Amino acid sequence: MLFATDIVMNQVTPVSCEAPITFGHVKIQLYIDIYNTRLSNPTATILLGMADIKACFRFPRIHPDLTGAFGFVADGYYNLATAMVFGSTTSALCWEPFRQAIEALLVVYADRPNLVIKHAFYLDMIAWEKPDPTVSITQAVRCSINKGTFDAQGNRMKLPARIYVDDALVLALLKCHMKQVLAALIKAIFVIMGKPDTRVRQCPLALDKWAELIVAPRQRMLGLLIDTNTLTVGIPPDYIKEVLDLINSTWHSHRRCFTVGEAQRLTGKLGHLAEGAQWVFHLLTHLYASIAYALAENK
């Protein structure tokens, strides 16, 4: 909005009839999967892997009659938006059916050795961390809610992929099992997004990030360090350094005032920091109260 009277698409686009957004539960679901897998496999190594779906919002299409309304100006040309645009209130909603379909299909294609052979080209791109036999493994405690990954008949339950927007997160036991899980994930992505044909379009599997994957028990996922051996969630050291640098440079003890932008950046940084240290949330409540007071008193 350039002026107070401007009306933008996000203000007039109805979303009441769209699919509910559920990817916000993905992280806790992944934690539960890891915990229950540890319950059923107290001494096994739990490997973590992931894949990125390339430019996911380009797959849900905008109705031809609305391409102009969602268009944009770039380099003096008006571009019609044929796919969902980043920042639209409907983009995440329209992506949900694709995301949930890929999650469900991984269960359908799980435990198929033939897919490992079929997608060997992609599986050969990734690396595997050498297992450490001396590492200590933290045990999980069974309760009325978390009962492991075996059903009443003693069969191992197939876990779906956990997809946070476009980041697909999976876990498996042993290298051979992880290959089957990743092959099933690739198959599910290609079935929903289309088979790769790089002559005319990008591969739906983000190959640049895929080639950097190192399958290991400790993985950086969604900006967090998840360790299946210690059953912990931590903050990467480089992120902690960014927060400390921000505090020391902008929020030193001699500061007597702040701008909204500075407060917004600090609360954003601390919000992610709280993912690995719950007590940080108590700091945030005080910060929000201070910001609200400052905005109310600002003349």
Number of C-alpha atoms within 10 A of each C-alpha: 7 7 6 6 7 8 11 12 12 12 10 9 11 11 13 7 7 13 14 13 14 15 17 11 12 17 16 11 13 20 16 15 20 25 22 21 27 26 20 16 16 15 13 13 22 22 25 23 25 22 22 21 22 19 14 23 19 16 18 20 16 19 11 12 8 12 17 15 13 17 15 14 9 8 6 7 8 11 14 15 19 19 19 22 19 13 9 14 17 18 19 24 18 21 21 20 17 18 25 17 14 27 21 16 19 25 18 14 19 21 19 15 16 12 20 23 13 12 17 13 10 16 18 9 13 15 14 12 12 8 12 8 7 6 10 10 15 14 15 19 12 14 9 5 8 15 15 22 21 15 10 7 6 8 9 13 12 15 19 22 27 27 26 17 21 18 18 22 23 23 26 21 18 13 16 12 18 21 24 23 30 27 27 27 29 23 23 23 26 16 13 16 19 13 13 14 10 9 7 7 8 13 18 22 22 16 17 10 14 19 15 11 17 17 20 21 20 21 20 17 16 11 14 17 17 24 19 24 21 15 16 13 19 16 18 15 10 9 15 14 11 12 17 13 12 16 13 11 9 15 17 10 8 7 8 7 7 12 10 11 8 12 17 13 13 18 17 11 16 17 17 16 22 17 16 17 14 11 11 15 16 10 14 17 12 11 16 14 11 13 18 12 11 15 12 9 8 7 5
